[in-house]
Amino acid sequence: MSEPIRTPGVTAVDADRIQTPVTRPEDELDVSLRPRRLDEFVGQEALKSQLEVAIRAAGARGDALDHVLLAGPPGLGKTSLAQIVAAELEVDFIQTAGPALERKADIAAFLTALEPRSVFFVDEIHRLPRAVEETFYPAMEDRQLPITVGAGAGARVVTLELPPFTLIGATTRAGLLTTPLRDRFGLQHRLEHYGPGDLARIVVRSARVLGIEIESAGARAIAERSRGTPRVANRLLKRVRDFAEVHGSGHIDADTASAALDLLEVDHEGLDRLDREILTAICTHFGGGPVGLSTLAIAVGEESDTIEDVYEPYLLQRGLLKRTPRGRCATERAFHHLGLEPPAEASSLF
């Protein structure tokens, strides 16, 4: 049996964190929470408007939609948007992942089986092997698939004609895409983190789907601690539901949501215990920094790659941590968040 595909730098322990945006098994089971149509998709208004125009135009012409590249952090809805595009076009949706396409034959098996105008979705497309990626070039541009038949001096190239199709690529690391591949996408969009207002609307919708009674204030409390990510918001909603059923009537208001999230050790900045351990180590053990990444990793008992790829991005976004040529430093805001007094010499620098 094949091993599950994991995000580089993410360990099994990290994948179990409720606050990590990386997909967990329970997320895959909650397909009912995914929006099915563009008008159900909350947030990302500019992206939705552009997609709506492109979808309606392609549908009116009876053509396949241009190839689409969706970039952005995990958990923001790239897979959901790809499925919505197929639903709006009323065409087949075929899904795979970059690491699963190891040989040219893997791509050939998918592409030759596509129905006209189908949507072919490749998640983590930046992880395609280079030789496999190059097979996509003629397929995307000319709808042709060159295949080498035979070997040695008797080998010859046979070109297969492909039906019109739409490739939707999703990536969390757009900078790792090669220029030739990126340039072949006619539509390129980046998803941004959600504000508390949009996340609260997502929580209310998910609660309605799951049959949970929730007040707007309770939804807002969950949204504010969800790190700008719908996937995290839906996870927190389910944990808050459990708390409300055990310690109350099952109804979620602001006080119930706050009590449940405090029990989960998720604070008002969306930080969990592991995030705070990193900040505490920098602030208390190293005087606020700078501290090298490898030293910090040893201090908190984590891998350097995990800290850099999993923990740091959100701490940097919230202005709690900064990178310098000499190492990582906690900001004055981080000291105040932990209830600590920043060093006098550090305060003068902020």
C-alpha positions in Angstrom: 0.0 0.0 0.0 1.4 3.4 -0.9 2.4 5.9 1.7 0.3 9.0 2.2 1.6 12.2 0.5 2.9 14.6 3.0 4.0 18.3 2.7 7.8 18.5 2.8 9.0 19.5 6.3 5.8 18.5 8.0 6.0 15.6 10.5 3.2 13.3 11.5 3.0 15.1 14.9 2.6 18.5 13.1 -0.1 17.2 10.9 -2.1 16.4 14.0 -2.0 20.0 15.2 -5.5 21.5 15.0 -4.0 24.8 14.0 -1.9 23.5 11.0 -3.5 24.2 7.6 -2.1 20.9 6.3 -4.8 18.4 5.3 -5.6 15.9 8.0 -7.7 12.6 7.5 -10.7 14.2 9.2 -10.7 17.0 6.6 -11.0 14.6 3.7 -14.1 13.1 5.3 -15.8 16.5 5.5 -16.5 16.8 1.8 -20.0 18.0 2.8 -18.5 21.3 4.0 -17.1 22.2 0.6 -19.1 24.8 -1.3 -20.5 23.3 -4.5 -21.1 26.5 -6.6 -19.3 29.8 -7.1 -22.0 31.8 -5.3 -21.6 29.5 -2.2 -17.8 30.2 -2.0 -17.1 32.9 0.6 -14.4 35.4 0.1 -11.7 35.9 -2.6 -14.1 38.2 -4.4 -11.8 39.4 -7.2 -10.8 35.8 -8.0 -14.4 34.7 -8.1 -15.4 37.6 -10.4 -12.7 36.8 -12.9 -13.4 33.1 -12.8 -17.1 33.7 -13.3 -16.5 35.7 -16.4 -14.1 33.1 -17.8 -16.5 30.2 -17.0 -19.5 31.9 -18.6 -17.6 32.8 -21.7 -16.1 29.3 -22.2 -19.5 27.8 -21.6 -21.2 30.1 -24.1 -18.6 29.1 -26.8 -18.7 25.5 -25.8 -14.9 25.6 -25.4 -12.7 24.3 -22.7 -11.7 26.9 -20.1 -8.1 28.2 -20.2 -5.7 26.4 -18.0 -5.8 27.8 -14.4 -3.1 28.1 -11.8 -4.2 28.6 -8.2 -1.5 29.5 -5.7 -1.6 30.2 -2.0 -1.1 28.8 1.4 -2.8 25.5 2.3 -6.4 25.4 3.5 -7.7 28.4 1.6 -9.9 26.5 -0.9 -7.8 25.7 -4.0 -9.3 22.2 -4.3 -12.8 23.5 -3.7 -12.4 26.1 -6.4 -11.2 23.5 -8.9 -14.2 21.3 -8.1 -16.5 24.3 -8.4 -15.1 25.2 -11.9 -15.9 21.7 -13.1 -19.4 21.9 -11.6 -20.1 25.3 -13.2 -18.9 24.0 -16.5 -20.9 20.8 -16.0 -17.9 18.6 -17.0 -16.0 15.7 -15.5 -13.5 16.4 -12.7 -10.3 14.3 -12.5 -7.9 14.8 -9.6 -4.4 13.7 -8.8 -1.3 15.2 -7.1 2.2 16.1 -8.5 4.1 13.6 -6.4 1.8 10.8 -7.7 2.9 11.4 -11.3 6.3 9.7 -11.3 6.5 8.7 -15.0 5.4 10.0 -18.4 3.1 7.0 -18.6 1.2 8.2 -15.6 0.3 11.4 -17.3 -0.5 9.6 -20.6 -3.0 7.4 -18.7 -4.9 10.4 -17.4 -4.8 12.6 -20.5 -5.8 9.9 -23.0 -8.9 9.0 -20.8 -10.2 12.6 -20.6 -13.6 13.5 -22.0 -13.8 16.8 -24.0 -13.7 19.9 -21.8 -12.9 17.9 -18.7 -11.1 19.5 -15.7 -7.9 17.8 -14.8 -6.7 18.9 -11.4 -3.1 18.5 -10.2 -2.5 19.4 -6.6 1.0 20.4 -5.5 1.9 20.8 -9.1 5.3 22.3 -8.2 6.4 18.8 -7.1 6.2 17.3 -10.6 9.4 15.7 -11.7 11.0 17.7 -14.5 10.7 15.0 -17.2 7.1 14.6 -16.3 6.5 18.3 -16.3 7.8 18.7 -19.9 5.2 16.2 -21.0 2.6 18.7 -20.1 3.9 21.4 -22.4 2.6 20.1 -25.7 -0.5 18.7 -24.0 -1.4 22.2 -22.6 -0.3 24.2 -25.7 -1.2 22.0 -28.7 -3.4 19.3 -27.2 -0.9 16.7 -28.3 0.9 13.9 -26.5 4.2 12.6 -28.0 4.9 9.0 -27.1 8.0 7.1 -27.9 7.3 3.6 -29.2 10.0 1.0 -29.2 13.6 1.4 -28.1 17.0 2.0 -29.6 17.5 2.6 -33.4 14.0 1.4 -34.1 12.3 3.8 -31.8 9.8 6.3 -33.2 7.6 9.0 -31.8 3.9 8.8 -32.2 1.8 11.9 -31.5 -1.6 11.4 -29.9 -4.3 14.0 -30.3 -6.0 15.0 -27.1 -9.5 16.4 -26.5 -9.8 20.0 -25.3 -9.3 20.0 -21.6 -8.6 22.4 -18.7 -5.6 21.8 -16.5 -6.0 23.3 -13.0 -2.8 23.3 -11.0 -2.7 24.1 -7.3 0.5 25.1 -5.5 1.6 26.3 -2.1 5.0 27.2 -3.4 4.5 29.2 -6.5 8.2 30.2 -6.5 9.2 26.6 -7.2 7.3 26.5 -10.5 9.4 26.7 -13.6 8.8 29.6 -16.0 7.8 27.4 -19.0 5.1 25.7 -17.0 3.8 28.9 -15.3 3.6 30.7 -18.7 1.3 28.0 -20.1 -1.5 28.9 -17.6 -3.9 31.4 -19.1 -5.5 32.2 -15.8 -3.3 32.7 -12.7 -4.6 33.6 -9.3 -3.3 33.8 -5.8 -5.6 33.1 -2.8 -5.1 35.3 0.2 -5.8 34.6 3.9 -9.4 35.4 4.9 -10.5 38.2 7.2 -12.6 37.5 10.4 -15.8 38.6 8.7 -15.5 36.1 5.8 -14.4 33.4 8.2 -17.4 34.0 10.4 -19.6 33.6 7.4 -17.9 30.3 6.6 -18.3 29.1 10.1 -22.0 29.9 10.1 -22.5 28.0 6.8 -20.5 25.0 8.0 -22.6 25.0 11.2 -25.8 25.0 9.2 -24.5 22.0 7.1 -23.6 20.1 10.3 -26.8 21.0 12.1 -25.1 23.1 14.8 -26.8 25.9 16.6 -24.5 28.9 16.6 -24.8 32.6 17.3 -23.0 35.2 15.2 -20.8 36.2 18.2 -19.8 32.5 18.6 -18.9 32.2 14.9 -16.9 35.4 15.2 -15.0 34.1 18.2 -14.0 31.0 16.3 -13.1 33.0 13.2 -10.8 35.3 15.0 -8.7 32.3 16.2 -8.6 30.5 12.9 -5.4 31.9 11.4 -7.2 33.3 8.4 -7.8 29.7 7.1 -11.2 28.1 6.4 -9.8 24.6 7.0 -8.7 25.6 10.5 -12.0 27.3 11.2 -14.0 24.2 10.3 -11.8 22.1 12.6 -12.3 24.5 15.5 -16.0 24.6 14.9 -16.2 20.8 15.4 -14.1 20.9 18.5 -16.3 23.7 19.9 -19.4 21.7 19.1 -18.0 18.8 21.1 -17.4 21.1 24.1 -20.9 22.7 23.8 -22.5 19.2 23.8 -20.6 18.0 26.8 -20.6 21.2 28.9 -23.8 22.8 27.7 -26.9 22.4 25.6 -25.0 22.2 22.3 -25.8 25.8 21.5 -22.6 27.8 20.7 -22.5 31.4 21.9 -19.4 33.7 22.4 -18.8 32.5 25.9 -19.0 28.8 25.0 -16.7 29.3 22.0 -14.1 31.2 24.0 -14.2 28.6 26.8 -13.7 25.7 24.3 -10.9 27.4 22.5 -9.2 28.2 25.8 -9.4 24.5 26.6 -7.8 23.8 23.2 -5.0 26.2 24.2 -5.7 28.4 21.1 -5.3 32.0 22.1 -6.8 35.2 20.6 -4.0 35.5 18.1 -4.7 32.0 16.8 -1.5 30.7 18.4 -1.4 27.2 19.9 0.9 25.9 22.6 3.6 25.0 20.1 3.7 28.5 18.6 3.9 30.0 22.1 6.8 27.6 23.1 8.8 29.0 20.2 8.2 32.6 21.2 8.8 31.8 24.8 12.1 30.2 24.0 13.3 33.2 22.0 12.0 35.7 24.6 13.2 34.0 27.8 16.1 31.8 26.9 17.7 34.1 24.3 16.7 37.5 25.5 14.5 38.1 22.4 17.2 37.1 19.9 18.8 37.0 17.5 19.0 33.2 17.7 20.0 30.8 14.9 17.4 28.4 13.5 19.3 25.3 14.4 19.8 26.5 18.0 16.1 27.4 18.3 15.1 23.9 16.9 17.2 22.2 19.6 15.7 24.5 22.3 12.1 23.6 21.5 12.8 20.0 20.4 11.7 20.4 16.8 13.3 20.0 13.4 14.7 23.1 11.7 12.6 22.5 8.6 9.4 22.1 10.6 9.9 25.4 12.4 10.7 27.2 9.1 7.9 25.7 7.1 5.1 25.2 9.6 5.5 27.6 12.5 7.3 30.6 11.3 5.0 31.8 8.5 2.1 32.6 10.7 4.3 34.2 13.4 5.9 36.4 10.8 2.5 37.4 9.4 1.3 38.4 12.8 4.3 40.5 13.5 5.5 38.4 16.4 8.7 37.2 14.9 11.2 38.6 12.4 14.1 37.1 10.5 17.5 38.9 10.5 20.9 38.0 9.0 21.9 37.0 12.5 18.9 34.8 13.3 15.3 35.0 14.6 14.2 37.8 16.8 11.0 38.2 18.8 9.3 41.6 18.3 8.0 43.8 21.1 4.5 42.6 20.2 5.6 39.0 21.0 6.8 40.0 24.5 3.5 41.8 25.2 1.5 38.8 23.9 3.3 36.5 26.3 2.8 39.0 29.2 6.6 39.7 29.3 8.5 43.0 29.6 10.7 43.5 26.5 14.4 44.2 27.3 15.2 47.9 27.5 17.8 47.6 24.8 15.4 45.7 22.5 12.5 48.2 23.0 14.6 51.0 21.6 15.0 49.1 18.4 11.3 48.5 17.6 
